[in-house]
Amino acid sequence: MLDHPLRHWKERVLAPLARGPLGRVHPNFLSSVSAALGLTCALFAALGCMRLALFFWLANRCFDGLDGTVAR
């Protein structure tokens, strides 16, 4: 629902990273890291460690957005 309006902002923020050192990393690797971060988030949420879960969720969201930017 919010993907389309926020895409321009996301691309402006993540494009410098994609052109920099992360531009040489394969997008599938970034997707795998994102998945691992998401699973770690779920684990910490299940254990009741909400601050750690929030940290890993935010990291997951960053890597998930970054893999698409690198792929383009």
Predicted model as a PDB file, atoms N, CA, C, CB and O in Angstrom, pLDDT in the B-factor column:
MODEL        1                                                                  
ATOM      1  N   MET A   1       0.823  -1.174   0.000  1.00 54.00           N  
ATOM      2  CA  MET A   1       0.000   0.000   0.000  1.00 54.00           C  
ATOM      3  C   MET A   1       0.879   1.253   0.000  1.00 54.00           C  
ATOM      4  CB  MET A   1      -0.943  -0.011   1.202  1.00 54.00           C  
ATOM      5  O   MET A   1       0.592   2.204  -0.726  1.00 54.00           O  
ATOM      6  N   LEU A   2       1.923   1.264   0.788  1.00 64.00           N  
ATOM      7  CA  LEU A   2       2.796   2.425   0.865  1.00 64.00           C  
ATOM      8  C   LEU A   2       4.051   2.285   0.005  1.00 64.00           C  
ATOM      9  CB  LEU A   2       3.188   2.667   2.294  1.00 64.00           C  
ATOM     10  O   LEU A   2       4.873   3.200  -0.049  1.00 64.00           O  
ATOM     11  N   ASP A   3       4.198   1.148  -0.663  1.00 69.00           N  
ATOM     12  CA  ASP A   3       5.420   0.912  -1.433  1.00 69.00           C  
ATOM     13  C   ASP A   3       5.630   1.951  -2.525  1.00 69.00           C  
ATOM     14  CB  ASP A   3       5.384  -0.468  -2.050  1.00 69.00           C  
ATOM     15  O   ASP A   3       6.724   2.499  -2.661  1.00 69.00           O  
ATOM     16  N   HIS A   4       4.607   2.222  -3.290  1.00 76.00           N  
ATOM     17  CA  HIS A   4       4.762   3.140  -4.414  1.00 76.00           C  
ATOM     18  C   HIS A   4       5.128   4.559  -3.966  1.00 76.00           C  
ATOM     19  CB  HIS A   4       3.484   3.176  -5.228  1.00 76.00           C  
ATOM     20  O   HIS A   4       6.069   5.128  -4.518  1.00 76.00           O  
ATOM     21  N   PRO A   5       4.433   5.154  -2.996  1.00 77.00           N  
ATOM     22  CA  PRO A   5       4.804   6.516  -2.590  1.00 77.00           C  
ATOM     23  C   PRO A   5       6.186   6.611  -1.934  1.00 77.00           C  
ATOM     24  CB  PRO A   5       3.770   7.052  -1.637  1.00 77.00           C  
ATOM     25  O   PRO A   5       6.844   7.648  -2.027  1.00 77.00           O  
ATOM     26  N   LEU A   6       6.623   5.553  -1.282  1.00 76.00           N  
ATOM     27  CA  LEU A   6       7.904   5.598  -0.574  1.00 76.00           C  
ATOM     28  C   LEU A   6       9.088   5.136  -1.417  1.00 76.00           C  
ATOM     29  CB  LEU A   6       7.824   4.756   0.659  1.00 76.00           C  
ATOM     30  O   LEU A   6      10.234   5.279  -0.991  1.00 76.00           O  
ATOM     31  N   ARG A   7       8.837   4.587  -2.599  1.00 76.00           N  
ATOM     32  CA  ARG A   7       9.921   4.029  -3.418  1.00 76.00           C  
ATOM     33  C   ARG A   7      10.947   5.093  -3.797  1.00 76.00           C  
ATOM     34  CB  ARG A   7       9.350   3.387  -4.684  1.00 76.00           C  
ATOM     35  O   ARG A   7      12.149   4.832  -3.736  1.00 76.00           O  
ATOM     36  N   HIS A   8      10.504   6.275  -4.183  1.00 77.00           N  
ATOM     37  CA  HIS A   8      11.435   7.332  -4.579  1.00 77.00           C  
ATOM     38  C   HIS A   8      12.364   7.692  -3.413  1.00 77.00           C  
ATOM     39  CB  HIS A   8      10.661   8.585  -5.058  1.00 77.00           C  
ATOM     40  O   HIS A   8      13.570   7.849  -3.605  1.00 77.00           O  
ATOM     41  N   TRP A   9      11.810   7.819  -2.225  1.00 80.00           N  
ATOM     42  CA  TRP A   9      12.619   8.140  -1.050  1.00 80.00           C  
ATOM     43  C   TRP A   9      13.629   7.038  -0.770  1.00 80.00           C  
ATOM     44  CB  TRP A   9      11.727   8.359   0.173  1.00 80.00           C  
ATOM     45  O   TRP A   9      14.799   7.311  -0.499  1.00 80.00           O  
ATOM     46  N   LYS A  10      13.169   5.786  -0.837  1.00 76.00           N  
ATOM     47  CA  LYS A  10      14.045   4.640  -0.587  1.00 76.00           C  
ATOM     48  C   LYS A  10      15.193   4.607  -1.589  1.00 76.00           C  
ATOM     49  CB  LYS A  10      13.248   3.328  -0.655  1.00 76.00           C  
ATOM     50  O   LYS A  10      16.342   4.372  -1.214  1.00 76.00           O  
ATOM     51  N   GLU A  11      14.886   4.841  -2.852  1.00 78.00           N  
ATOM     52  CA  GLU A  11      15.926   4.828  -3.874  1.00 78.00           C  
ATOM     53  C   GLU A  11      16.946   5.949  -3.651  1.00 78.00           C  
ATOM     54  CB  GLU A  11      15.300   4.958  -5.263  1.00 78.00           C  
ATOM     55  O   GLU A  11      18.140   5.732  -3.855  1.00 78.00           O  
ATOM     56  N   ARG A  12      16.509   7.122  -3.243  1.00 80.00           N  
ATOM     57  CA  ARG A  12      17.436   8.228  -2.988  1.00 80.00           C  
ATOM     58  C   ARG A  12      18.362   7.919  -1.827  1.00 80.00           C  
ATOM     59  CB  ARG A  12      16.668   9.512  -2.706  1.00 80.00           C  
ATOM     60  O   ARG A  12      19.536   8.287  -1.852  1.00 80.00           O  
ATOM     61  N   VAL A  13      17.844   7.245  -0.808  1.00 79.00           N  
ATOM     62  CA  VAL A  13      18.657   6.941   0.373  1.00 79.00           C  
ATOM     63  C   VAL A  13      19.629   5.793   0.094  1.00 79.00           C  
ATOM     64  CB  VAL A  13      17.753   6.587   1.565  1.00 79.00           C  
ATOM     65  O   VAL A  13      20.790   5.848   0.501  1.00 79.00           O  
ATOM     66  N   LEU A  14      19.159   4.760  -0.596  1.00 78.00           N  
ATOM     67  CA  LEU A  14      19.974   3.556  -0.765  1.00 78.00           C  
ATOM     68  C   LEU A  14      20.854   3.566  -2.015  1.00 78.00           C  
ATOM     69  CB  LEU A  14      19.082   2.359  -0.807  1.00 78.00           C  
ATOM     70  O   LEU A  14      21.786   2.768  -2.107  1.00 78.00           O  
ATOM     71  N   ALA A  15      20.584   4.443  -2.972  1.00 79.00           N  
ATOM     72  CA  ALA A  15      21.372   4.465  -4.212  1.00 79.00           C  
ATOM     73  C   ALA A  15      22.860   4.708  -3.967  1.00 79.00           C  
ATOM     74  CB  ALA A  15      20.836   5.535  -5.141  1.00 79.00           C  
ATOM     75  O   ALA A  15      23.683   4.050  -4.603  1.00 79.00           O  
ATOM     76  N   PRO A  16      23.245   5.629  -3.068  1.00 82.00           N  
ATOM     77  CA  PRO A  16      24.693   5.783  -2.842  1.00 82.00           C  
ATOM     78  C   PRO A  16      25.365   4.510  -2.317  1.00 82.00           C  
ATOM     79  CB  PRO A  16      24.938   6.913  -1.864  1.00 82.00           C  
ATOM     80  O   PRO A  16      26.513   4.228  -2.660  1.00 82.00           O  
ATOM     81  N   LEU A  17      24.660   3.755  -1.498  1.00 78.00           N  
ATOM     82  CA  LEU A  17      25.225   2.486  -1.014  1.00 78.00           C  
ATOM     83  C   LEU A  17      25.338   1.479  -2.140  1.00 78.00           C  
ATOM     84  CB  LEU A  17      24.367   1.907   0.118  1.00 78.00           C  
ATOM     85  O   LEU A  17      26.310   0.727  -2.220  1.00 78.00           O  
ATOM     86  N   ALA A  18      24.336   1.466  -3.015  1.00 78.00           N  
ATOM     87  CA  ALA A  18      24.345   0.519  -4.130  1.00 78.00           C  
ATOM     88  C   ALA A  18      25.444   0.851  -5.139  1.00 78.00           C  
ATOM     89  CB  ALA A  18      22.984   0.510  -4.826  1.00 78.00           C  
ATOM     90  O   ALA A  18      25.996  -0.049  -5.771  1.00 78.00           O  
ATOM     91  N   ARG A  19      25.762   2.127  -5.292  1.00 79.00           N  
ATOM     92  CA  ARG A  19      26.839   2.516  -6.209  1.00 79.00           C  
ATOM     93  C   ARG A  19      28.209   2.372  -5.558  1.00 79.00           C  
ATOM     94  CB  ARG A  19      26.639   3.957  -6.681  1.00 79.00           C  
ATOM     95  O   ARG A  19      29.225   2.313  -6.249  1.00 79.00           O  
ATOM     96  N   GLY A  20      28.236   2.315  -4.249  1.00 79.00           N  
ATOM     97  CA  GLY A  20      29.494   2.218  -3.517  1.00 79.00           C  
ATOM     98  C   GLY A  20      29.955   0.783  -3.366  1.00 79.00           C  
ATOM     99  O   GLY A  20      29.865  -0.006  -4.306  1.00 79.00           O  
ATOM    100  N   PRO A  21      30.444   0.446  -2.194  1.00 76.00           N  
ATOM    101  CA  PRO A  21      31.024  -0.889  -1.991  1.00 76.00           C  
ATOM    102  C   PRO A  21      30.005  -2.024  -2.103  1.00 76.00           C  
ATOM    103  CB  PRO A  21      31.683  -0.952  -0.639  1.00 76.00           C  
ATOM    104  O   PRO A  21      30.371  -3.141  -2.467  1.00 76.00           O  
ATOM    105  N   LEU A  22      28.737  -1.759  -1.798  1.00 73.00           N  
ATOM    106  CA  LEU A  22      27.744  -2.836  -1.884  1.00 73.00           C  
ATOM    107  C   LEU A  22      27.307  -3.109  -3.318  1.00 73.00           C  
ATOM    108  CB  LEU A  22      26.530  -2.494  -1.041  1.00 73.00           C  
ATOM    109  O   LEU A  22      26.621  -4.098  -3.576  1.00 73.00           O  
ATOM    110  N   GLY A  23      27.688  -2.257  -4.238  1.00 72.00           N  
ATOM    111  CA  GLY A  23      27.346  -2.467  -5.639  1.00 72.00           C  
ATOM    112  C   GLY A  23      28.034  -3.672  -6.247  1.00 72.00           C  
ATOM    113  O   GLY A  23      27.605  -4.180  -7.284  1.00 72.00           O  
ATOM    114  N   ARG A  24      29.094  -4.131  -5.613  1.00 81.00           N  
ATOM    115  CA  ARG A  24      29.819  -5.307  -6.111  1.00 81.00           C  
ATOM    116  C   ARG A  24      29.316  -6.608  -5.495  1.00 81.00           C  
ATOM    117  CB  ARG A  24      31.302  -5.156  -5.831  1.00 81.00           C  
ATOM    118  O   ARG A  24      29.784  -7.689  -5.849  1.00 81.00           O  
ATOM    119  N   VAL A  25      28.372  -6.501  -4.583  1.00 84.00           N  
ATOM    120  CA  VAL A  25      27.813  -7.688  -3.921  1.00 84.00           C  
ATOM    121  C   VAL A  25      26.593  -8.158  -4.720  1.00 84.00           C  
ATOM    122  CB  VAL A  25      27.421  -7.377  -2.423  1.00 84.00           C  
ATOM    123  O   VAL A  25      25.786  -7.343  -5.167  1.00 84.00           O  
ATOM    124  N   HIS A  26      26.468  -9.450  -4.890  1.00 87.00           N  
ATOM    125  CA  HIS A  26      25.334  -9.996  -5.648  1.00 87.00           C  
ATOM    126  C   HIS A  26      24.033  -9.785  -4.867  1.00 87.00           C  
ATOM    127  CB  HIS A  26      25.548 -11.510  -5.948  1.00 87.00           C  
ATOM    128  O   HIS A  26      24.004  -9.996  -3.655  1.00 87.00           O  
ATOM    129  N   PRO A  27      22.962  -9.374  -5.542  1.00 86.00           N  
ATOM    130  CA  PRO A  27      21.688  -9.141  -4.857  1.00 86.00           C  
ATOM    131  C   PRO A  27      21.154 -10.373  -4.124  1.00 86.00           C  
ATOM    132  CB  PRO A  27      20.662  -8.675  -5.852  1.00 86.00           C  
ATOM    133  O   PRO A  27      20.481 -10.234  -3.102  1.00 86.00           O  
ATOM    134  N   ASN A  28      21.442 -11.572  -4.626  1.00 90.00           N  
ATOM    135  CA  ASN A  28      20.981 -12.780  -3.939  1.00 90.00           C  
ATOM    136  C   ASN A  28      21.640 -12.931  -2.575  1.00 90.00           C  
ATOM    137  CB  ASN A  28      21.263 -14.015  -4.789  1.00 90.00           C  
ATOM    138  O   ASN A  28      21.016 -13.431  -1.639  1.00 90.00           O  
ATOM    139  N   PHE A  29      22.885 -12.507  -2.454  1.00 92.00           N  
ATOM    140  CA  PHE A  29      23.552 -12.538  -1.159  1.00 92.00           C  
ATOM    141  C   PHE A  29      22.860 -11.592  -0.198  1.00 92.00           C  
ATOM    142  CB  PHE A  29      25.035 -12.172  -1.299  1.00 92.00           C  
ATOM    143  O   PHE A  29      22.646 -11.935   0.965  1.00 92.00           O  
ATOM    144  N   LEU A  30      22.505 -10.394  -0.675  1.00 89.00           N  
ATOM    145  CA  LEU A  30      21.812  -9.433   0.176  1.00 89.00           C  
ATOM    146  C   LEU A  30      20.441  -9.964   0.596  1.00 89.00           C  
ATOM    147  CB  LEU A  30      21.660  -8.091  -0.549  1.00 89.00           C  
ATOM    148  O   LEU A  30      20.001  -9.730   1.722  1.00 89.00           O  
ATOM    149  N   SER A  31      19.770 -10.676  -0.307  1.00 92.00           N  
ATOM    150  CA  SER A  31      18.483 -11.289   0.037  1.00 92.00           C  
ATOM    151  C   SER A  31      18.653 -12.364   1.112  1.00 92.00           C  
ATOM    152  CB  SER A  31      17.828 -11.896  -1.217  1.00 92.00           C  
ATOM    153  O   SER A  31      17.818 -12.494   2.007  1.00 92.00           O  
ATOM    154  N   SER A  32      19.733 -13.129   1.015  1.00 94.00           N  
ATOM    155  CA  SER A  32      19.994 -14.171   2.019  1.00 94.00           C  
ATOM    156  C   SER A  32      20.284 -13.552   3.383  1.00 94.00           C  
ATOM    157  CB  SER A  32      21.175 -15.061   1.582  1.00 94.00           C  
ATOM    158  O   SER A  32      19.813 -14.043   4.408  1.00 94.00           O  
ATOM    159  N   VAL A  33      21.056 -12.480   3.387  1.00 94.00           N  
ATOM    160  CA  VAL A  33      21.335 -11.783   4.645  1.00 94.00           C  
ATOM    161  C   VAL A  33      20.034 -11.227   5.221  1.00 94.00           C  
ATOM    162  CB  VAL A  33      22.371 -10.640   4.430  1.00 94.00           C  
ATOM    163  O   VAL A  33      19.796 -11.302   6.426  1.00 94.00           O  
ATOM    164  N   SER A  34      19.205 -10.676   4.357  1.00 93.00           N  
ATOM    165  CA  SER A  34      17.918 -10.135   4.796  1.00 93.00           C  
ATOM    166  C   SER A  34      17.049 -11.229   5.423  1.00 93.00           C  
ATOM    167  CB  SER A  34      17.180  -9.486   3.611  1.00 93.00           C  
ATOM    168  O   SER A  34      16.425 -11.010   6.462  1.00 93.00           O  
ATOM    169  N   ALA A  35      17.009 -12.387   4.800  1.00 95.00           N  
ATOM    170  CA  ALA A  35      16.224 -13.499   5.340  1.00 95.00           C  
ATOM    171  C   ALA A  35      16.755 -13.936   6.705  1.00 95.00           C  
ATOM    172  CB  ALA A  35      16.236 -14.685   4.365  1.00 95.00           C  
ATOM    173  O   ALA A  35      15.979 -14.197   7.624  1.00 95.00           O  
ATOM    174  N   ALA A  36      18.080 -14.014   6.832  1.00 97.00           N  
ATOM    175  CA  ALA A  36      18.679 -14.401   8.115  1.00 97.00           C  
ATOM    176  C   ALA A  36      18.348 -13.372   9.199  1.00 97.00           C  
ATOM    177  CB  ALA A  36      20.213 -14.551   7.973  1.00 97.00           C  
ATOM    178  O   ALA A  36      18.065 -13.740  10.340  1.00 97.00           O  
ATOM    179  N   LEU A  37      18.382 -12.089   8.846  1.00 97.00           N  
ATOM    180  CA  LEU A  37      18.036 -11.050   9.805  1.00 97.00           C  
ATOM    181  C   LEU A  37      16.569 -11.145  10.208  1.00 97.00           C  
ATOM    182  CB  LEU A  37      18.336  -9.671   9.223  1.00 97.00           C  
ATOM    183  O   LEU A  37      16.232 -10.933  11.373  1.00 97.00           O  
ATOM    184  N   GLY A  38      15.700 -11.459   9.260  1.00 96.00           N  
ATOM    185  CA  GLY A  38      14.279 -11.620   9.564  1.00 96.00           C  
ATOM    186  C   GLY A  38      14.018 -12.790  10.495  1.00 96.00           C  
ATOM    187  O   GLY A  38      13.205 -12.692  11.414  1.00 96.00           O  
ATOM    188  N   LEU A  39      14.707 -13.896  10.257  1.00 97.00           N  
ATOM    189  CA  LEU A  39      14.544 -15.051  11.138  1.00 97.00           C  
ATOM    190  C   LEU A  39      15.092 -14.767  12.533  1.00 97.00           C  
ATOM    191  CB  LEU A  39      15.240 -16.274  10.541  1.00 97.00           C  
ATOM    192  O   LEU A  39      14.523 -15.212  13.530  1.00 97.00           O  
ATOM    193  N   THR A  40      16.183 -14.036  12.602  1.00 97.00           N  
ATOM    194  CA  THR A  40      16.737 -13.647  13.899  1.00 97.00           C  
ATOM    195  C   THR A  40      15.764 -12.732  14.631  1.00 97.00           C  
ATOM    196  CB  THR A  40      18.103 -12.950  13.724  1.00 97.00           C  
ATOM    197  O   THR A  40      15.591 -12.847  15.845  1.00 97.00           O  
ATOM    198  N   CYS A  41      15.133 -11.831  13.901  1.00 97.00           N  
ATOM    199  CA  CYS A  41      14.107 -10.962  14.479  1.00 97.00           C  
ATOM    200  C   CYS A  41      12.973 -11.792  15.074  1.00 97.00           C  
ATOM    201  CB  CYS A  41      13.557  -9.993  13.415  1.00 97.00           C  
ATOM    202  O   CYS A  41      12.527 -11.530  16.191  1.00 97.00           O  
ATOM    203  N   ALA A  42      12.512 -12.787  14.329  1.00 97.00           N  
ATOM    204  CA  ALA A  42      11.418 -13.636  14.815  1.00 97.00           C  
ATOM    205  C   ALA A  42      11.829 -14.392  16.082  1.00 97.00           C  
ATOM    206  CB  ALA A  42      10.988 -14.634  13.722  1.00 97.00           C  
ATOM    207  O   ALA A  42      11.033 -14.540  17.009  1.00 97.00           O  
ATOM    208  N   LEU A  43      13.059 -14.860  16.111  1.00 98.00           N  
ATOM    209  CA  LEU A  43      13.551 -15.573  17.287  1.00 98.00           C  
ATOM    210  C   LEU A  43      13.542 -14.672  18.514  1.00 98.00           C  
ATOM    211  CB  LEU A  43      14.961 -16.108  17.037  1.00 98.00           C  
ATOM    212  O   LEU A  43      13.048 -15.062  19.571  1.00 98.00           O  
ATOM    213  N   PHE A  44      14.090 -13.466  18.374  1.00 98.00           N  
ATOM    214  CA  PHE A  44      14.121 -12.556  19.517  1.00 98.00           C  
ATOM    215  C   PHE A  44      12.721 -12.113  19.928  1.00 98.00           C  
ATOM    216  CB  PHE A  44      14.974 -11.339  19.193  1.00 98.00           C  
ATOM    217  O   PHE A  44      12.460 -11.913  21.114  1.00 98.00           O  
ATOM    218  N   ALA A  45      11.823 -11.957  18.968  1.00 97.00           N  
ATOM    219  CA  ALA A  45      10.440 -11.608  19.308  1.00 97.00           C  
ATOM    220  C   ALA A  45       9.777 -12.737  20.091  1.00 97.00           C  
ATOM    221  CB  ALA A  45       9.629 -11.298  18.033  1.00 97.00           C  
ATOM    222  O   ALA A  45       9.044 -12.490  21.049  1.00 97.00           O  
ATOM    223  N   ALA A  46      10.036 -13.976  19.679  1.00 98.00           N  
ATOM    224  CA  ALA A  46       9.461 -15.124  20.383  1.00 98.00           C  
ATOM    225  C   ALA A  46      10.021 -15.239  21.801  1.00 98.00           C  
ATOM    226  CB  ALA A  46       9.734 -16.419  19.604  1.00 98.00           C  
ATOM    227  O   ALA A  46       9.331 -15.703  22.709  1.00 98.00           O  
ATOM    228  N   LEU A  47      11.263 -14.817  21.987  1.00 97.00           N  
ATOM    229  CA  LEU A  47      11.877 -14.872  23.311  1.00 97.00           C  
ATOM    230  C   LEU A  47      11.504 -13.673  24.179  1.00 97.00           C  
ATOM    231  CB  LEU A  47      13.380 -14.954  23.176  1.00 97.00           C  
ATOM    232  O   LEU A  47      11.848 -13.623  25.360  1.00 97.00           O  
ATOM    233  N   GLY A  48      10.800 -12.709  23.588  1.00 96.00           N  
ATOM    234  CA  GLY A  48      10.372 -11.539  24.341  1.00 96.00           C  
ATOM    235  C   GLY A  48      11.388 -10.417  24.399  1.00 96.00           C  
ATOM    236  O   GLY A  48      11.210  -9.465  25.160  1.00 96.00           O  
ATOM    237  N   CYS A  49      12.440 -10.505  23.620  1.00 96.00           N  
ATOM    238  CA  CYS A  49      13.471  -9.459  23.577  1.00 96.00           C  
ATOM    239  C   CYS A  49      13.097  -8.467  22.470  1.00 96.00           C  
ATOM    240  CB  CYS A  49      14.908 -10.075  23.327  1.00 96.00           C  
ATOM    241  O   CYS A  49      13.641  -8.521  21.366  1.00 96.00           O  
ATOM    242  N   MET A  50      12.180  -7.580  22.775  1.00 97.00           N  
ATOM    243  CA  MET A  50      11.608  -6.724  21.746  1.00 97.00           C  
ATOM    244  C   MET A  50      12.580  -5.690  21.194  1.00 97.00           C  
ATOM    245  CB  MET A  50      10.411  -6.029  22.289  1.00 97.00           C  
ATOM    246  O   MET A  50      12.501  -5.353  20.012  1.00 97.00           O  
ATOM    247  N   ARG A  51      13.478  -5.188  21.998  1.00 97.00           N  
ATOM    248  CA  ARG A  51      14.447  -4.216  21.472  1.00 97.00           C  
ATOM    249  C   ARG A  51      15.378  -4.858  20.456  1.00 97.00           C  
ATOM    250  CB  ARG A  51      15.266  -3.603  22.613  1.00 97.00           C  
ATOM    251  O   ARG A  51      15.660  -4.276  19.409  1.00 97.00           O  
ATOM    252  N   LEU A  52      15.852  -6.052  20.763  1.00 97.00           N  
ATOM    253  CA  LEU A  52      16.684  -6.766  19.798  1.00 97.00           C  
ATOM    254  C   LEU A  52      15.873  -7.147  18.562  1.00 97.00           C  
ATOM    255  CB  LEU A  52      17.293  -8.021  20.440  1.00 97.00           C  
ATOM    256  O   LEU A  52      16.377  -7.075  17.441  1.00 97.00           O  
ATOM    257  N   ALA A  53      14.632  -7.547  18.762  1.00 97.00           N  
ATOM    258  CA  ALA A  53      13.778  -7.889  17.629  1.00 97.00           C  
ATOM    259  C   ALA A  53      13.578  -6.671  16.729  1.00 97.00           C  
ATOM    260  CB  ALA A  53      12.419  -8.424  18.118  1.00 97.00           C  
ATOM    261  O   ALA A  53      13.609  -6.794  15.504  1.00 97.00           O  
ATOM    262  N   LEU A  54      13.376  -5.503  17.328  1.00 97.00           N  
ATOM    263  CA  LEU A  54      13.208  -4.281  16.547  1.00 97.00           C  
ATOM    264  C   LEU A  54      14.475  -3.957  15.762  1.00 97.00           C  
ATOM    265  CB  LEU A  54      12.839  -3.108  17.462  1.00 97.00           C  
ATOM    266  O   LEU A  54      14.401  -3.587  14.590  1.00 97.00           O  
ATOM    267  N   PHE A  55      15.623  -4.093  16.390  1.00 96.00           N  
ATOM    268  CA  PHE A  55      16.890  -3.840  15.710  1.00 96.00           C  
ATOM    269  C   PHE A  55      17.035  -4.745  14.489  1.00 96.00           C  
ATOM    270  CB  PHE A  55      18.071  -4.051  16.673  1.00 96.00           C  
ATOM    271  O   PHE A  55      17.362  -4.272  13.401  1.00 96.00           O  
ATOM    272  N   PHE A  56      16.793  -6.049  14.665  1.00 97.00           N  
ATOM    273  CA  PHE A  56      16.950  -6.984  13.555  1.00 97.00           C  
ATOM    274  C   PHE A  56      15.872  -6.786  12.497  1.00 97.00           C  
ATOM    275  CB  PHE A  56      16.918  -8.417  14.065  1.00 97.00           C  
ATOM    276  O   PHE A  56      16.124  -7.034  11.318  1.00 97.00           O  
ATOM    277  N   TRP A  57      14.683  -6.348  12.883  1.00 95.00           N  
ATOM    278  CA  TRP A  57      13.633  -6.057  11.911  1.00 95.00           C  
ATOM    279  C   TRP A  57      14.035  -4.855  11.047  1.00 95.00           C  
ATOM    280  CB  TRP A  57      12.285  -5.784  12.629  1.00 95.00           C  
ATOM    281  O   TRP A  57      13.868  -4.883   9.828  1.00 95.00           O  
ATOM    282  N   LEU A  58      14.566  -3.802  11.681  1.00 93.00           N  
ATOM    283  CA  LEU A  58      15.000  -2.630  10.922  1.00 93.00           C  
ATOM    284  C   LEU A  58      16.153  -2.982   9.984  1.00 93.00           C  
ATOM    285  CB  LEU A  58      15.420  -1.501  11.874  1.00 93.00           C  
ATOM    286  O   LEU A  58      16.188  -2.522   8.843  1.00 93.00           O  
ATOM    287  N   ALA A  59      17.084  -3.787  10.456  1.00 93.00           N  
ATOM    288  CA  ALA A  59      18.186  -4.230   9.601  1.00 93.00           C  
ATOM    289  C   ALA A  59      17.653  -5.061   8.438  1.00 93.00           C  
ATOM    290  CB  ALA A  59      19.216  -5.044  10.416  1.00 93.00           C  
ATOM    291  O   ALA A  59      18.122  -4.919   7.309  1.00 93.00           O  
ATOM    292  N   ASN A  60      16.681  -5.923   8.704  1.00 93.00           N  
ATOM    293  CA  ASN A  60      16.047  -6.717   7.658  1.00 93.00           C  
ATOM    294  C   ASN A  60      15.413  -5.824   6.602  1.00 93.00           C  
ATOM    295  CB  ASN A  60      14.997  -7.646   8.257  1.00 93.00           C  
ATOM    296  O   ASN A  60      15.577  -6.072   5.407  1.00 93.00           O  
ATOM    297  N   ARG A  61      14.701  -4.803   7.018  1.00 88.00           N  
ATOM    298  CA  ARG A  61      14.038  -3.898   6.080  1.00 88.00           C  
ATOM    299  C   ARG A  61      15.052  -3.160   5.226  1.00 88.00           C  
ATOM    300  CB  ARG A  61      13.161  -2.898   6.830  1.00 88.00           C  
ATOM    301  O   ARG A  61      14.826  -2.959   4.032  1.00 88.00           O  
ATOM    302  N   CYS A  62      16.178  -2.749   5.825  1.00 86.00           N  
ATOM    303  CA  CYS A  62      17.227  -2.051   5.063  1.00 86.00           C  
ATOM    304  C   CYS A  62      17.830  -2.968   4.006  1.00 86.00           C  
ATOM    305  CB  CYS A  62      18.333  -1.537   6.007  1.00 86.00           C  
ATOM    306  O   CYS A  62      17.980  -2.569   2.852  1.00 86.00           O  
ATOM    307  N   PHE A  63      18.175  -4.183   4.389  1.00 87.00           N  
ATOM    308  CA  PHE A  63      18.773  -5.112   3.436  1.00 87.00           C  
ATOM    309  C   PHE A  63      17.774  -5.542   2.380  1.00 87.00           C  
ATOM    310  CB  PHE A  63      19.320  -6.331   4.157  1.00 87.00           C  
ATOM    311  O   PHE A  63      18.154  -5.772   1.232  1.00 87.00           O  
ATOM    312  N   ASP A  64      16.511  -5.656   2.742  1.00 86.00           N  
ATOM    313  CA  ASP A  64      15.501  -6.031   1.762  1.00 86.00           C  
ATOM    314  C   ASP A  64      15.341  -4.947   0.709  1.00 86.00           C  
ATOM    315  CB  ASP A  64      14.164  -6.302   2.447  1.00 86.00           C  
ATOM    316  O   ASP A  64      15.184  -5.248  -0.474  1.00 86.00           O  
ATOM    317  N   GLY A  65      15.380  -3.693   1.129  1.00 83.00           N  
ATOM    318  CA  GLY A  65      15.309  -2.611   0.160  1.00 83.00           C  
ATOM    319  C   GLY A  65      16.582  -2.471  -0.651  1.00 83.00           C  
ATOM    320  O   GLY A  65      16.545  -2.093  -1.822  1.00 83.00           O  
ATOM    321  N   LEU A  66      17.698  -2.775  -0.030  1.00 84.00           N  
ATOM    322  CA  LEU A  66      18.978  -2.618  -0.686  1.00 84.00           C  
ATOM    323  C   LEU A  66      19.181  -3.645  -1.797  1.00 84.00           C  
ATOM    324  CB  LEU A  66      20.089  -2.726   0.327  1.00 84.00           C  
ATOM    325  O   LEU A  66      19.813  -3.336  -2.808  1.00 84.00           O  
ATOM    326  N   ASP A  67      18.661  -4.847  -1.631  1.00 82.00           N  
ATOM    327  CA  ASP A  67      18.895  -5.846  -2.680  1.00 82.00           C  
ATOM    328  C   ASP A  67      18.201  -5.457  -3.981  1.00 82.00           C  
ATOM    329  CB  ASP A  67      18.407  -7.226  -2.221  1.00 82.00           C  
ATOM    330  O   ASP A  67      18.736  -5.718  -5.058  1.00 82.00           O  
ATOM    331  N   GLY A  68      17.051  -4.854  -3.910  1.00 80.00           N  
ATOM    332  CA  GLY A  68      16.377  -4.392  -5.124  1.00 80.00           C  
ATOM    333  C   GLY A  68      17.106  -3.237  -5.778  1.00 80.00           C  
ATOM    334  O   GLY A  68      17.191  -3.155  -7.004  1.00 80.00           O  
ATOM    335  N   THR A  69      17.629  -2.349  -4.956  1.00 81.00           N  
ATOM    336  CA  THR A  69      18.372  -1.201  -5.483  1.00 81.00           C  
ATOM    337  C   THR A  69      19.663  -1.666  -6.163  1.00 81.00           C  
ATOM    338  CB  THR A  69      18.693  -0.194  -4.350  1.00 81.00           C  
ATOM    339  O   THR A  69      20.024  -1.156  -7.224  1.00 81.00           O  
ATOM    340  N   VAL A  70      20.350  -2.621  -5.563  1.00 82.00           N  
ATOM    341  CA  VAL A  70      21.583  -3.150  -6.157  1.00 82.00           C  
ATOM    342  C   VAL A  70      21.257  -3.898  -7.452  1.00 82.00           C  
ATOM    343  CB  VAL A  70      22.319  -4.089  -5.155  1.00 82.00           C  
ATOM    344  O   VAL A  70      22.013  -3.816  -8.420  1.00 82.00           O  
ATOM    345  N   ALA A  71      20.146  -4.622  -7.475  1.00 78.00           N  
ATOM    346  CA  ALA A  71      19.781  -5.381  -8.670  1.00 78.00           C  
ATOM    347  C   ALA A  71      19.468  -4.460  -9.857  1.00 78.00           C  
ATOM    348  CB  ALA A  71      18.577  -6.277  -8.372  1.00 78.00           C  
ATOM    349  O   ALA A  71      19.714  -4.821 -11.008  1.00 78.00           O  
ATOM    350  N   ARG A  72      18.931  -3.285  -9.575  1.00 74.00           N  
ATOM    351  CA  ARG A  72      18.617  -2.346 -10.664  1.00 74.00           C  
ATOM    352  C   ARG A  72      19.892  -1.691 -11.143  1.00 74.00           C  
ATOM    353  CB  ARG A  72      17.596  -1.271 -10.206  1.00 74.00           C  
ATOM    354  O   ARG A  72      19.857  -0.866 -12.056  1.00 74.00           O  
TER     355      ARG A  72                                                      
ENDMDL                                                                          
END                                                                             
